[in-house]
Amino acid sequence: MPVYEYVCPSCKTDFELLRPITKMDEAAKCPDCEVISDRKLSVFASMLMGSDGAMLPMAGGSGGGCCGGGCGCSA
Ligand SMILES: [Zn+2]
């Protein structure tokens, strides 16, 4: 379940909520003053999404040597 970040427009408090993607657009209330707050773009959430595709080749390449085809090694 992704973490979403919110910032309260009234008291400027930053807070995070763990909620299902299906509820990501629902209003979130500030824990301090209960004003409906705006969702910020979450760096953490975008990292989770990236790990499915873009980050896997990097992880494999760093631990698997040079035999991925880039250096001509035929092992
Ligand atoms: Zn607030």
N, CA, C, O and the ligand as a Tripos MOL2 file, in Angstrom:
@<TRIPOS>MOLECULE
protein
  301   299    76     0     0
PROTEIN
NO_CHARGES

@<TRIPOS>ATOM
      1 N           0.8460   -1.2020    0.0000 N.3       1 MET1
      2 CA          0.0000    0.0000    0.0000 C.3       1 MET1
      3 C           0.8800    1.2510    0.0000 C.2       1 MET1
      4 O           1.7390    1.4050    0.8690 O.2       1 MET1
      5 N           0.6750    2.1230   -0.9510 N.am      2 PRO2
      6 CA          1.5590    3.2930   -1.0520 C.3       2 PRO2
      7 C           1.2960    4.3350    0.0360 C.2       2 PRO2
      8 O           0.2080    4.4290    0.6040 O.2       2 PRO2
      9 N           2.3330    5.1010    0.2890 N.am      3 VAL3
     10 CA          2.2260    6.2090    1.2280 C.3       3 VAL3
     11 C           1.9990    7.4900    0.4400 C.2       3 VAL3
     12 O           2.6910    7.7600   -0.5410 O.2       3 VAL3
     13 N           1.0310    8.2660    0.8750 N.am      4 TYR4
     14 CA          0.7760    9.5480    0.2350 C.3       4 TYR4
     15 C           1.0930   10.6700    1.2030 C.2       4 TYR4
     16 O           0.8240   10.5840    2.4020 O.2       4 TYR4
     17 N           1.6680   11.7180    0.6540 N.am      5 GLU5
     18 CA          2.0110   12.8670    1.4800 C.3       5 GLU5
     19 C           1.0060   13.9830    1.2500 C.2       5 GLU5
     20 O           0.5450   14.2210    0.1340 O.2       5 GLU5
     21 N           0.6900   14.6450    2.3240 N.am      6 TYR6
     22 CA         -0.2550   15.7510    2.2500 C.3       6 TYR6
     23 C           0.3290   16.9470    2.9660 C.2       6 TYR6
     24 O           1.1580   16.8150    3.8670 O.2       6 TYR6
     25 N          -0.1170   18.1080    2.5510 N.am      7 VAL7
     26 CA          0.2630   19.3130    3.2730 C.3       7 VAL7
     27 C          -0.9980   20.1120    3.5760 C.2       7 VAL7
     28 O          -1.8160   20.3740    2.6940 O.2       7 VAL7
     29 N          -1.1340   20.4830    4.8150 N.am      8 CYS8
     30 CA         -2.3160   21.2190    5.2450 C.3       8 CYS8
     31 C          -2.2340   22.6670    4.7650 C.2       8 CYS8
     32 O          -1.2370   23.3430    5.0180 O.2       8 CYS8
     33 N          -3.2640   23.1490    4.0800 N.am      9 PRO9
     34 CA         -3.2470   24.5300    3.5890 C.3       9 PRO9
     35 C          -3.4320   25.5480    4.7070 C.2       9 PRO9
     36 O          -3.1960   26.7400    4.5070 O.2       9 PRO9
     37 N          -3.8440   25.0950    5.8600 N.am     10 SER10
     38 CA         -4.1050   26.0110    6.9620 C.3      10 SER10
     39 C          -2.8980   26.1860    7.8720 C.2      10 SER10
     40 O          -2.4390   27.3050    8.1000 O.2      10 SER10
     41 N          -2.3750   25.0500    8.4030 N.am     11 CYS11
     42 CA         -1.2660   25.1450    9.3580 C.3      11 CYS11
     43 C           0.0590   24.6940    8.7550 C.2      11 CYS11
     44 O           1.0860   24.6880    9.4340 O.2      11 CYS11
     45 N           0.0340   24.3130    7.4630 N.am     12 LYS12
     46 CA          1.2420   23.9150    6.7310 C.3      12 LYS12
     47 C           1.8870   22.6390    7.2610 C.2      12 LYS12
     48 O           3.0510   22.3650    6.9670 O.2      12 LYS12
     49 N           1.1610   21.8780    8.0170 N.am     13 THR13
     50 CA          1.6970   20.6080    8.5040 C.3      13 THR13
     51 C           1.8200   19.6010    7.3610 C.2      13 THR13
     52 O           0.8890   19.4140    6.5780 O.2      13 THR13
     53 N           2.9770   18.9610    7.2810 N.am     14 ASP14
     54 CA          3.1320   17.8440    6.3610 C.3      14 ASP14
     55 C           2.7760   16.5550    7.0940 C.2      14 ASP14
     56 O           3.2080   16.3430    8.2270 O.2      14 ASP14
     57 N           2.0060   15.7110    6.4620 N.am     15 PHE15
     58 CA          1.7250   14.4130    7.0620 C.3      15 PHE15
     59 C           1.5700   13.3700    5.9710 C.2      15 PHE15
     60 O           1.3610   13.6820    4.7990 O.2      15 PHE15
     61 N           1.6790   12.1220    6.3980 N.am     16 GLU16
     62 CA          1.6100   11.0120    5.4520 C.3      16 GLU16
     63 C           0.4600   10.0930    5.8100 C.2      16 GLU16
     64 O           0.1220    9.9110    6.9800 O.2      16 GLU16
     65 N          -0.1280    9.5210    4.7830 N.am     17 LEU17
     66 CA         -1.1890    8.5460    5.0140 C.3      17 LEU17
     67 C          -0.9050    7.3050    4.1860 C.2      17 LEU17
     68 O          -0.5200    7.3830    3.0190 O.2      17 LEU17
     69 N          -1.1040    6.1700    4.8150 N.am     18 LEU18
     70 CA         -1.0100    4.9000    4.1190 C.3      18 LEU18
     71 C          -2.4190    4.5340    3.6950 C.2      18 LEU18
     72 O          -3.2830    4.2950    4.5400 O.2      18 LEU18
     73 N          -2.6560    4.4880    2.3960 N.am     19 ARG19
     74 CA         -4.0130    4.1890    1.9470 C.3      19 ARG19
     75 C          -3.9800    3.5100    0.5950 C.2      19 ARG19
     76 O          -3.0360    3.6850   -0.1760 O.2      19 ARG19
     77 N          -5.0210    2.7310    0.3080 N.am     20 PRO20
     78 CA         -5.0530    2.0360   -0.9790 C.3      20 PRO20
     79 C          -5.1370    3.0080   -2.1520 C.2      20 PRO20
     80 O          -5.6550    4.1170   -2.0220 O.2      20 PRO20
     81 N          -4.6210    2.5740   -3.2870 N.am     21 ILE21
     82 CA         -4.6160    3.4180   -4.4860 C.3      21 ILE21
     83 C          -6.0260    3.8730   -4.8360 C.2      21 ILE21
     84 O          -6.2240    4.9790   -5.3390 O.2      21 ILE21
     85 N          -6.9990    3.0170   -4.5680 N.am     22 THR22
     86 CA         -8.3820    3.3530   -4.8950 C.3      22 THR22
     87 C          -8.8960    4.5400   -4.1020 C.2      22 THR22
     88 O          -9.8950    5.1570   -4.4710 O.2      22 THR22
     89 N          -8.2020    4.8630   -2.9960 N.am     23 LYS23
     90 CA         -8.6520    5.9850   -2.1740 C.3      23 LYS23
     91 C          -7.7000    7.1700   -2.2360 C.2      23 LYS23
     92 O          -7.8020    8.1060   -1.4440 O.2      23 LYS23
     93 N          -6.7780    7.1180   -3.1850 N.am     24 MET24
     94 CA         -5.7530    8.1590   -3.2240 C.3      24 MET24
     95 C          -6.3320    9.5500   -3.4870 C.2      24 MET24
     96 O          -5.7250   10.5550   -3.1170 O.2      24 MET24
     97 N          -7.4900    9.6100   -4.1180 N.am     25 ASP25
     98 CA         -8.0740   10.9150   -4.4310 C.3      25 ASP25
     99 C          -9.0960   11.3680   -3.3990 C.2      25 ASP25
    100 O          -9.7000   12.4310   -3.5400 O.2      25 ASP25
    101 N          -9.2850   10.5730   -2.3800 N.am     26 GLU26
    102 CA        -10.2030   10.9900   -1.3260 C.3      26 GLU26
    103 C          -9.5570   12.0670   -0.4600 C.2      26 GLU26
    104 O          -8.3370   12.1190   -0.3050 O.2      26 GLU26
    105 N         -10.3930   12.9060    0.0870 N.am     27 ALA27
    106 CA         -9.8780   13.9860    0.9110 C.3      27 ALA27
    107 C          -9.1980   13.4570    2.1570 C.2      27 ALA27
    108 O          -9.6570   12.4990    2.7800 O.2      27 ALA27
    109 N          -8.0880   14.1040    2.5080 N.am     28 ALA28
    110 CA         -7.3820   13.7530    3.7320 C.3      28 ALA28
    111 C          -7.4080   14.9480    4.6640 C.2      28 ALA28
    112 O          -7.2000   16.0900    4.2540 O.2      28 ALA28
    113 N          -7.6670   14.6570    5.9240 N.am     29 LYS29
    114 CA         -7.7610   15.7580    6.8790 C.3      29 LYS29
    115 C          -6.4580   15.9130    7.6470 C.2      29 LYS29
    116 O          -5.8260   14.9290    8.0340 O.2      29 LYS29
    117 N          -6.0750   17.1360    7.8550 N.am     30 CYS30
    118 CA         -4.9210   17.4450    8.6770 C.3      30 CYS30
    119 C          -5.1090   16.8690   10.0850 C.2      30 CYS30
    120 O          -6.1690   17.0380   10.6870 O.2      30 CYS30
    121 N          -4.0770   16.1880   10.6100 N.am     31 PRO31
    122 CA         -4.2080   15.6080   11.9550 C.3      31 PRO31
    123 C          -4.2710   16.6710   13.0520 C.2      31 PRO31
    124 O          -4.7180   16.3990   14.1660 O.2      31 PRO31
    125 N          -3.8270   17.8570   12.7320 N.am     32 ASP32
    126 CA         -3.8120   18.9100   13.7550 C.3      32 ASP32
    127 C          -5.0980   19.7270   13.7790 C.2      32 ASP32
    128 O          -5.6780   19.9520   14.8420 O.2      32 ASP32
    129 N          -5.5420   20.1690   12.6030 N.am     33 CYS33
    130 CA         -6.6830   21.0860   12.5920 C.3      33 CYS33
    131 C          -7.8520   20.5740   11.7500 C.2      33 CYS33
    132 O          -8.8750   21.2470   11.6240 O.2      33 CYS33
    133 N          -7.6930   19.3690   11.1690 N.am     34 GLU34
    134 CA         -8.7690   18.7000   10.4370 C.3      34 GLU34
    135 C          -9.2490   19.4660    9.2070 C.2      34 GLU34
    136 O         -10.3820   19.2910    8.7600 O.2      34 GLU34
    137 N          -8.3930   20.2970    8.6760 N.am     35 VAL35
    138 CA         -8.6870   20.9410    7.3990 C.3      35 VAL35
    139 C          -8.3660   19.9560    6.2740 C.2      35 VAL35
    140 O          -7.3690   19.2360    6.3360 O.2      35 VAL35
    141 N          -9.2080   19.9310    5.2590 N.am     36 ILE36
    142 CA         -8.9480   19.0740    4.1020 C.3      36 ILE36
    143 C          -7.6570   19.5290    3.4210 C.2      36 ILE36
    144 O          -7.4870   20.7050    3.1010 O.2      36 ILE36
    145 N          -6.7550   18.5730    3.2080 N.am     37 SER37
    146 CA         -5.4150   18.9060    2.7410 C.3      37 SER37
    147 C          -5.1710   18.3940    1.3280 C.2      37 SER37
    148 O          -5.8450   17.4850    0.8440 O.2      37 SER37
    149 N          -4.1930   19.0050    0.6920 N.am     38 ASP38
    150 CA         -3.8480   18.6360   -0.6740 C.3      38 ASP38
    151 C          -2.7730   17.5510   -0.6800 C.2      38 ASP38
    152 O          -1.8480   17.5660    0.1320 O.2      38 ASP38
    153 N          -2.9120   16.6270   -1.5970 N.am     39 ARG39
    154 CA         -1.9160   15.5750   -1.7230 C.3      39 ARG39
    155 C          -0.6850   16.1050   -2.4610 C.2      39 ARG39
    156 O          -0.7950   16.8210   -3.4560 O.2      39 ARG39
    157 N           0.4740   15.7390   -1.9530 N.am     40 LYS40
    158 CA          1.7120   16.0660   -2.6460 C.3      40 LYS40
    159 C           2.1450   14.8420   -3.4450 C.2      40 LYS40
    160 O           1.7070   13.7230   -3.1780 O.2      40 LYS40
    161 N           3.0050   15.0710   -4.4230 N.am     41 LEU41
    162 CA          3.5950   13.9450   -5.1220 C.3      41 LEU41
    163 C           4.5590   13.2330   -4.1840 C.2      41 LEU41
    164 O           5.4410   13.8590   -3.5970 O.2      41 LEU41
    165 N           4.3920   11.9400   -4.0470 N.am     42 SER42
    166 CA          5.2280   11.1910   -3.1280 C.3      42 SER42
    167 C           6.4280   10.5830   -3.8440 C.2      42 SER42
    168 O           6.2800    9.8120   -4.7920 O.2      42 SER42
    169 N           7.6080   10.9400   -3.3780 N.am     43 VAL43
    170 CA          8.8260   10.3610   -3.9460 C.3      43 VAL43
    171 C           8.8710    8.8610   -3.6850 C.2      43 VAL43
    172 O           9.2910    8.0740   -4.5340 O.2      43 VAL43
    173 N           8.4320    8.4930   -2.5040 N.am     44 PHE44
    174 CA          8.4540    7.0830   -2.1250 C.3      44 PHE44
    175 C           7.5780    6.2490   -3.0550 C.2      44 PHE44
    176 O           7.9750    5.1660   -3.4870 O.2      44 PHE44
    177 N           6.3970    6.7530   -3.3570 N.am     45 ALA45
    178 CA          5.4860    6.0170   -4.2140 C.3      45 ALA45
    179 C           6.0480    5.8700   -5.6240 C.2      45 ALA45
    180 O           5.9270    4.8070   -6.2330 O.2      45 ALA45
    181 N           6.6550    6.9200   -6.1390 N.am     46 SER46
    182 CA          7.1900    6.8250   -7.4910 C.3      46 SER46
    183 C           8.3980    5.8910   -7.5410 C.2      46 SER46
    184 O           8.6500    5.2650   -8.5700 O.2      46 SER46
    185 N           9.1460    5.7930   -6.4410 N.am     47 MET47
    186 CA         10.2400    4.8320   -6.3970 C.3      47 MET47
    187 C           9.7130    3.4040   -6.4330 C.2      47 MET47
    188 O          10.3070    2.5360   -7.0730 O.2      47 MET47
    189 N           8.6070    3.1600   -5.7530 N.am     48 LEU48
    190 CA          8.0150    1.8270   -5.7700 C.3      48 LEU48
    191 C           7.5850    1.4460   -7.1740 C.2      48 LEU48
    192 O           7.8090    0.3170   -7.6100 O.2      48 LEU48
    193 N           6.9740    2.3750   -7.8780 N.am     49 MET49
    194 CA          6.5270    2.1000   -9.2360 C.3      49 MET49
    195 C           7.7140    1.8420  -10.1530 C.2      49 MET49
    196 O           7.6610    0.9520  -11.0020 O.2      49 MET49
    197 N           8.7800    2.6120   -9.9900 N.am     50 GLY50
    198 CA          9.9530    2.4550  -10.8450 C.3      50 GLY50
    199 C          10.6530    1.1330  -10.6350 C.2      50 GLY50
    200 O          11.2820    0.6160  -11.5590 O.2      50 GLY50
    201 N          10.5580    0.5740   -9.4440 N.am     51 SER51
    202 CA         11.2920   -0.6500   -9.1520 C.3      51 SER51
    203 C          10.7830   -1.8310   -9.9590 C.2      51 SER51
    204 O          11.4970   -2.8190  -10.1300 O.2      51 SER51
    205 N           9.5690   -1.7430  -10.4530 N.am     52 ASP52
    206 CA          9.0490   -2.8330  -11.2780 C.3      52 ASP52
    207 C           9.7980   -2.9720  -12.5910 C.2      52 ASP52
    208 O           9.9710   -4.0760  -13.1060 O.2      52 ASP52
    209 N          10.2400   -1.8440  -13.1280 N.am     53 GLY53
    210 CA         10.8720   -1.9160  -14.4320 C.3      53 GLY53
    211 C          12.2730   -1.3370  -14.4460 C.2      53 GLY53
    212 O          13.2560   -2.0590  -14.6140 O.2      53 GLY53
    213 N          12.3520   -0.0310  -14.2690 N.am     54 ALA54
    214 CA         13.6130    0.6520  -14.5240 C.3      54 ALA54
    215 C          14.7260    0.2640  -13.5580 C.2      54 ALA54
    216 O          15.8990    0.2990  -13.9310 O.2      54 ALA54
    217 N          14.3890   -0.0990  -12.3430 N.am     55 MET55
    218 CA         15.4470   -0.3230  -11.3740 C.3      55 MET55
    219 C          15.9800   -1.7590  -11.3820 C.2      55 MET55
    220 O          17.0730   -2.0050  -10.8720 O.2      55 MET55
    221 N          15.2440   -2.6970  -11.9410 N.am     56 LEU56
    222 CA         15.7010   -4.0850  -11.9480 C.3      56 LEU56
    223 C          16.9650   -4.3010  -12.7800 C.2      56 LEU56
    224 O          17.8840   -4.9630  -12.2980 O.2      56 LEU56
    225 N          17.0570   -3.7820  -13.9920 N.am     57 PRO57
    226 CA         18.2900   -3.9620  -14.7740 C.3      57 PRO57
    227 C          19.5140   -3.4170  -14.0580 C.2      57 PRO57
    228 O          20.5940   -4.0020  -14.1450 O.2      57 PRO57
    229 N          19.3610   -2.3130  -13.3570 N.am     58 MET58
    230 CA         20.4890   -1.7480  -12.6270 C.3      58 MET58
    231 C          20.9540   -2.6850  -11.5170 C.2      58 MET58
    232 O          22.1550   -2.8710  -11.3180 O.2      58 MET58
    233 N          19.9970   -3.2780  -10.7930 N.am     59 ALA59
    234 CA         20.3480   -4.1710   -9.6930 C.3      59 ALA59
    235 C          21.0540   -5.4140  -10.2250 C.2      59 ALA59
    236 O          22.0200   -5.8770   -9.6190 O.2      59 ALA59
    237 N          20.5850   -5.9650  -11.3560 N.am     60 GLY60
    238 CA         21.2080   -7.1430  -11.9170 C.3      60 GLY60
    239 C          22.6010   -6.8480  -12.4450 C.2      60 GLY60
    240 O          23.5210   -7.6480  -12.2780 O.2      60 GLY60
    241 N          22.7490   -5.7080  -13.0750 N.am     61 GLY61
    242 CA         24.0310   -5.3810  -13.6750 C.3      61 GLY61
    243 C          25.1100   -5.1280  -12.6390 C.2      61 GLY61
    244 O          26.2820   -5.4060  -12.8940 O.2      61 GLY61
    245 N          24.7460   -4.6100  -11.4870 N.am     62 SER62
    246 CA         25.7530   -4.2760  -10.5040 C.3      62 SER62
    247 C          26.3240   -5.5280   -9.8460 C.2      62 SER62
    248 O          27.4520   -5.4940   -9.3540 O.2      62 SER62
    249 N          25.5820   -6.6220   -9.8240 N.am     63 GLY63
    250 CA         26.0670   -7.8040   -9.1260 C.3      63 GLY63
    251 C          26.4580   -8.9530  -10.0420 C.2      63 GLY63
    252 O          26.9840   -9.9590   -9.5670 O.2      63 GLY63
    253 N          26.2160   -8.8310  -11.3370 N.am     64 GLY64
    254 CA         26.3700   -9.9780  -12.2150 C.3      64 GLY64
    255 C          27.5630   -9.9140  -13.1440 C.2      64 GLY64
    256 O          27.6270  -10.7010  -14.0890 O.2      64 GLY64
    257 N          28.4920   -9.0340  -12.9280 N.am     65 GLY65
    258 CA         29.6480   -8.9610  -13.8070 C.3      65 GLY65
    259 C          29.3440   -8.3090  -15.1390 C.2      65 GLY65
    260 O          28.3930   -7.5340  -15.2430 O.2      65 GLY65
    261 N          30.1330   -8.6060  -16.1580 N.am     66 CYS66
    262 CA         30.0620   -7.8980  -17.4180 C.3      66 CYS66
    263 C          29.4920   -8.7400  -18.5350 C.2      66 CYS66
    264 O          29.5960   -8.3360  -19.6940 O.2      66 CYS66
    265 N          28.8930   -9.8930  -18.2570 N.am     67 CYS67
    266 CA         28.4880  -10.8040  -19.3110 C.3      67 CYS67
    267 C          27.0950  -10.5570  -19.8550 C.2      67 CYS67
    268 O          26.4880  -11.4550  -20.4390 O.2      67 CYS67
    269 N          26.5850   -9.3620  -19.6710 N.am     68 GLY68
    270 CA         25.2600   -9.0580  -20.1920 C.3      68 GLY68
    271 C          25.2720   -8.7500  -21.6670 C.2      68 GLY68
    272 O          24.2100   -8.4630  -22.2190 O.2      68 GLY68
    273 N          26.3740   -8.7890  -22.3250 N.am     69 GLY69
    274 CA         26.4300   -8.5500  -23.7550 C.3      69 GLY69
    275 C          27.1730   -7.2860  -24.1260 C.2      69 GLY69
    276 O          27.4820   -7.0700  -25.2980 O.2      69 GLY69
    277 N          27.4660   -6.4430  -23.1420 N.am     70 GLY70
    278 CA         28.0710   -5.1560  -23.4430 C.3      70 GLY70
    279 C          29.5690   -5.2220  -23.7130 C.2      70 GLY70
    280 O          30.1090   -4.3160  -24.3480 O.2      70 GLY70
    281 N          30.2650   -6.2730  -23.2500 N.am     71 CYS71
    282 CA         31.7260   -6.2740  -23.3370 C.3      71 CYS71
    283 C          32.2680   -7.3740  -24.2640 C.2      71 CYS71
    284 O          33.4810   -7.5270  -24.4070 O.2      71 CYS71
    285 N          31.3620   -8.1350  -24.8900 N.am     72 GLY72
    286 CA         31.8370   -9.1480  -25.8260 C.3      72 GLY72
    287 C          32.2000  -10.4590  -25.1810 C.2      72 GLY72
    288 O          32.5990  -11.3840  -25.8880 O.2      72 GLY72
    289 N          32.0850  -10.5880  -23.8810 N.am     73 CYS73
    290 CA         32.3620  -11.8320  -23.1820 C.3      73 CYS73
    291 C          31.3410  -12.8930  -23.5750 C.2      73 CYS73
    292 O          30.1530  -12.5730  -23.6050 O.2      73 CYS73
    293 N          31.7090  -14.1040  -23.8720 N.am     74 SER74
    294 CA         30.7790  -15.1100  -24.3870 C.3      74 SER74
    295 C          30.5300  -16.2460  -23.3980 C.2      74 SER74
    296 O          30.2240  -17.3610  -23.8200 O.2      74 SER74
    297 N          30.6500  -16.0010  -22.1280 N.am     75 ALA75
    298 CA         30.4700  -17.0520  -21.1350 C.3      75 ALA75
    299 C          29.0590  -17.5590  -21.0310 C.2      75 ALA75
    300 O          28.7800  -18.4480  -20.2260 O.2      75 ALA75
    301 ZN         -3.6460   21.7580    9.6610 Zn       76 ZN76
@<TRIPOS>BOND
     1     1     2 1
     2     2     3 1
     3     3     4 2
     4     3     5 am
     5     5     6 1
     6     6     7 1
     7     7     8 2
     8     7     9 am
     9     9    10 1
    10    10    11 1
    11    11    12 2
    12    11    13 am
    13    13    14 1
    14    14    15 1
    15    15    16 2
    16    15    17 am
    17    17    18 1
    18    18    19 1
    19    19    20 2
    20    19    21 am
    21    21    22 1
    22    22    23 1
    23    23    24 2
    24    23    25 am
    25    25    26 1
    26    26    27 1
    27    27    28 2
    28    27    29 am
    29    29    30 1
    30    30    31 1
    31    31    32 2
    32    31    33 am
    33    33    34 1
    34    34    35 1
    35    35    36 2
    36    35    37 am
    37    37    38 1
    38    38    39 1
    39    39    40 2
    40    39    41 am
    41    41    42 1
    42    42    43 1
    43    43    44 2
    44    43    45 am
    45    45    46 1
    46    46    47 1
    47    47    48 2
    48    47    49 am
    49    49    50 1
    50    50    51 1
    51    51    52 2
    52    51    53 am
    53    53    54 1
    54    54    55 1
    55    55    56 2
    56    55    57 am
    57    57    58 1
    58    58    59 1
    59    59    60 2
    60    59    61 am
    61    61    62 1
    62    62    63 1
    63    63    64 2
    64    63    65 am
    65    65    66 1
    66    66    67 1
    67    67    68 2
    68    67    69 am
    69    69    70 1
    70    70    71 1
    71    71    72 2
    72    71    73 am
    73    73    74 1
    74    74    75 1
    75    75    76 2
    76    75    77 am
    77    77    78 1
    78    78    79 1
    79    79    80 2
    80    79    81 am
    81    81    82 1
    82    82    83 1
    83    83    84 2
    84    83    85 am
    85    85    86 1
    86    86    87 1
    87    87    88 2
    88    87    89 am
    89    89    90 1
    90    90    91 1
    91    91    92 2
    92    91    93 am
    93    93    94 1
    94    94    95 1
    95    95    96 2
    96    95    97 am
    97    97    98 1
    98    98    99 1
    99    99   100 2
   100    99   101 am
   101   101   102 1
   102   102   103 1
   103   103   104 2
   104   103   105 am
   105   105   106 1
   106   106   107 1
   107   107   108 2
   108   107   109 am
   109   109   110 1
   110   110   111 1
   111   111   112 2
   112   111   113 am
   113   113   114 1
   114   114   115 1
   115   115   116 2
   116   115   117 am
   117   117   118 1
   118   118   119 1
   119   119   120 2
   120   119   121 am
   121   121   122 1
   122   122   123 1
   123   123   124 2
   124   123   125 am
   125   125   126 1
   126   126   127 1
   127   127   128 2
   128   127   129 am
   129   129   130 1
   130   130   131 1
   131   131   132 2
   132   131   133 am
   133   133   134 1
   134   134   135 1
   135   135   136 2
   136   135   137 am
   137   137   138 1
   138   138   139 1
   139   139   140 2
   140   139   141 am
   141   141   142 1
   142   142   143 1
   143   143   144 2
   144   143   145 am
   145   145   146 1
   146   146   147 1
   147   147   148 2
   148   147   149 am
   149   149   150 1
   150   150   151 1
   151   151   152 2
   152   151   153 am
   153   153   154 1
   154   154   155 1
   155   155   156 2
   156   155   157 am
   157   157   158 1
   158   158   159 1
   159   159   160 2
   160   159   161 am
   161   161   162 1
   162   162   163 1
   163   163   164 2
   164   163   165 am
   165   165   166 1
   166   166   167 1
   167   167   168 2
   168   167   169 am
   169   169   170 1
   170   170   171 1
   171   171   172 2
   172   171   173 am
   173   173   174 1
   174   174   175 1
   175   175   176 2
   176   175   177 am
   177   177   178 1
   178   178   179 1
   179   179   180 2
   180   179   181 am
   181   181   182 1
   182   182   183 1
   183   183   184 2
   184   183   185 am
   185   185   186 1
   186   186   187 1
   187   187   188 2
   188   187   189 am
   189   189   190 1
   190   190   191 1
   191   191   192 2
   192   191   193 am
   193   193   194 1
   194   194   195 1
   195   195   196 2
   196   195   197 am
   197   197   198 1
   198   198   199 1
   199   199   200 2
   200   199   201 am
   201   201   202 1
   202   202   203 1
   203   203   204 2
   204   203   205 am
   205   205   206 1
   206   206   207 1
   207   207   208 2
   208   207   209 am
   209   209   210 1
   210   210   211 1
   211   211   212 2
   212   211   213 am
   213   213   214 1
   214   214   215 1
   215   215   216 2
   216   215   217 am
   217   217   218 1
   218   218   219 1
   219   219   220 2
   220   219   221 am
   221   221   222 1
   222   222   223 1
   223   223   224 2
   224   223   225 am
   225   225   226 1
   226   226   227 1
   227   227   228 2
   228   227   229 am
   229   229   230 1
   230   230   231 1
   231   231   232 2
   232   231   233 am
   233   233   234 1
   234   234   235 1
   235   235   236 2
   236   235   237 am
   237   237   238 1
   238   238   239 1
   239   239   240 2
   240   239   241 am
   241   241   242 1
   242   242   243 1
   243   243   244 2
   244   243   245 am
   245   245   246 1
   246   246   247 1
   247   247   248 2
   248   247   249 am
   249   249   250 1
   250   250   251 1
   251   251   252 2
   252   251   253 am
   253   253   254 1
   254   254   255 1
   255   255   256 2
   256   255   257 am
   257   257   258 1
   258   258   259 1
   259   259   260 2
   260   259   261 am
   261   261   262 1
   262   262   263 1
   263   263   264 2
   264   263   265 am
   265   265   266 1
   266   266   267 1
   267   267   268 2
   268   267   269 am
   269   269   270 1
   270   270   271 1
   271   271   272 2
   272   271   273 am
   273   273   274 1
   274   274   275 1
   275   275   276 2
   276   275   277 am
   277   277   278 1
   278   278   279 1
   279   279   280 2
   280   279   281 am
   281   281   282 1
   282   282   283 1
   283   283   284 2
   284   283   285 am
   285   285   286 1
   286   286   287 1
   287   287   288 2
   288   287   289 am
   289   289   290 1
   290   290   291 1
   291   291   292 2
   292   291   293 am
   293   293   294 1
   294   294   295 1
   295   295   296 2
   296   295   297 am
   297   297   298 1
   298   298   299 1
   299   299   300 2
@<TRIPOS>SUBSTRUCTURE
     1 MET1         2 RESIDUE 1 A MET
     2 PRO2         6 RESIDUE 1 A PRO
     3 VAL3        10 RESIDUE 1 A VAL
     4 TYR4        14 RESIDUE 1 A TYR
     5 GLU5        18 RESIDUE 1 A GLU
     6 TYR6        22 RESIDUE 1 A TYR
     7 VAL7        26 RESIDUE 1 A VAL
     8 CYS8        30 RESIDUE 1 A CYS
     9 PRO9        34 RESIDUE 1 A PRO
    10 SER10       38 RESIDUE 1 A SER
    11 CYS11       42 RESIDUE 1 A CYS
    12 LYS12       46 RESIDUE 1 A LYS
    13 THR13       50 RESIDUE 1 A THR
    14 ASP14       54 RESIDUE 1 A ASP
    15 PHE15       58 RESIDUE 1 A PHE
    16 GLU16       62 RESIDUE 1 A GLU
    17 LEU17       66 RESIDUE 1 A LEU
    18 LEU18       70 RESIDUE 1 A LEU
    19 ARG19       74 RESIDUE 1 A ARG
    20 PRO20       78 RESIDUE 1 A PRO
    21 ILE21       82 RESIDUE 1 A ILE
    22 THR22       86 RESIDUE 1 A THR
    23 LYS23       90 RESIDUE 1 A LYS
    24 MET24       94 RESIDUE 1 A MET
    25 ASP25       98 RESIDUE 1 A ASP
    26 GLU26      102 RESIDUE 1 A GLU
    27 ALA27      106 RESIDUE 1 A ALA
    28 ALA28      110 RESIDUE 1 A ALA
    29 LYS29      114 RESIDUE 1 A LYS
    30 CYS30      118 RESIDUE 1 A CYS
    31 PRO31      122 RESIDUE 1 A PRO
    32 ASP32      126 RESIDUE 1 A ASP
    33 CYS33      130 RESIDUE 1 A CYS
    34 GLU34      134 RESIDUE 1 A GLU
    35 VAL35      138 RESIDUE 1 A VAL
    36 ILE36      142 RESIDUE 1 A ILE
    37 SER37      146 RESIDUE 1 A SER
    38 ASP38      150 RESIDUE 1 A ASP
    39 ARG39      154 RESIDUE 1 A ARG
    40 LYS40      158 RESIDUE 1 A LYS
    41 LEU41      162 RESIDUE 1 A LEU
    42 SER42      166 RESIDUE 1 A SER
    43 VAL43      170 RESIDUE 1 A VAL
    44 PHE44      174 RESIDUE 1 A PHE
    45 ALA45      178 RESIDUE 1 A ALA
    46 SER46      182 RESIDUE 1 A SER
    47 MET47      186 RESIDUE 1 A MET
    48 LEU48      190 RESIDUE 1 A LEU
    49 MET49      194 RESIDUE 1 A MET
    50 GLY50      198 RESIDUE 1 A GLY
    51 SER51      202 RESIDUE 1 A SER
    52 ASP52      206 RESIDUE 1 A ASP
    53 GLY53      210 RESIDUE 1 A GLY
    54 ALA54      214 RESIDUE 1 A ALA
    55 MET55      218 RESIDUE 1 A MET
    56 LEU56      222 RESIDUE 1 A LEU
    57 PRO57      226 RESIDUE 1 A PRO
    58 MET58      230 RESIDUE 1 A MET
    59 ALA59      234 RESIDUE 1 A ALA
    60 GLY60      238 RESIDUE 1 A GLY
    61 GLY61      242 RESIDUE 1 A GLY
    62 SER62      246 RESIDUE 1 A SER
    63 GLY63      250 RESIDUE 1 A GLY
    64 GLY64      254 RESIDUE 1 A GLY
    65 GLY65      258 RESIDUE 1 A GLY
    66 CYS66      262 RESIDUE 1 A CYS
    67 CYS67      266 RESIDUE 1 A CYS
    68 GLY68      270 RESIDUE 1 A GLY
    69 GLY69      274 RESIDUE 1 A GLY
    70 GLY70      278 RESIDUE 1 A GLY
    71 CYS71      282 RESIDUE 1 A CYS
    72 GLY72      286 RESIDUE 1 A GLY
    73 CYS73      290 RESIDUE 1 A CYS
    74 SER74      294 RESIDUE 1 A SER
    75 ALA75      298 RESIDUE 1 A ALA
    76 ZN76       301 GROUP 0 **** ****
